[in-house]
Amino acid sequence: MPQSLSQVWLHIVFSTKDRLPFLQNPEFRDEMFRMLSHHVSEAGCYPYRSGGWKRRSFQDEFRELCRKNEVQFDERYVWD
């Protein structure tokens, strides 16, 4: 029987339809993040820090991933 030694990592980014600010109510926002954290941890994945999610730009996230994995790149050729 073949053996797989690979791992599949998913990074999911979502937004509200038409980027409408549905999560501006602090109580609703906190409950939404608690619910998302619960479902993500049940699936065996974990948020960046307990109790919430880091909020940052795609560019910052990309830079951090490259830095962690020692991937060098020239920003002149990466962004539109």
N, C-alpha and C positions, 0 to 999 in steps of 0.2 A: 504494500500500500504506500503511495507516495506521501511524503512529508512536506509540509509547508512551514518554512521558518520566517515568513514575512509577517509584517504588521501593517494594517491599513489604518491610517490616521485621517480623520475628516475634520476640516475646519469649516464650521457653518457660520455664515454671516447673514443676518436677515434684517429687513427693514419693514416698516409699515407700508401699506399700499400708498403710492404716490408720495411716500415719505411724510405723511401727515403725522403731526405730533400727538398721537394717541396716548403716549406714556408720560404726559406731563403731570398728571395727578400723582403726588408722591406715594400715597397709600396704595393705589392701583399698581404703580410701578414696582414698589417693594414686593407686593404679592406676586406679581408676574415673574420677577426675578427669582423669588423663592420657589415658585412652581417649576420654572425652567431648570433651576439648579437641582431640584429633586429628580426630575425626569432624566437629566443628563447623568447624575450620579448613579441612578438605577441602571442606566445603560452601560456603566463601567467607565464613563468619561468623567472628567472633573473640570470645574471652572478654574480660571487662573488663580483665584484666591477664594477662600471660603467666605460665604456671605455675599457674593456678588461677582460681577464681571468687570474686567478692565475695559475702559473705553478709550480707544485710540484710533488713529487713522490707519488706513491700509498701508501707507508708506512707512509709518513707524513700525507696524507689525512686520512688514517685509524686511526692513533693516535689522530688526531684532532676530528674526529667523536666520537671516544670512550671517549675522554676527555669531549666533550660537553654533551654527554649523560650519563656521569658518569659510564661508563662501564670499569671495571678493567680487565686487561689481562696481561699475562706473555709473553713477546716477544720471549722467548725461544721456545714457542710452536706455534707461529703464522706464522713465516716466514720459507720458505724452506731453 
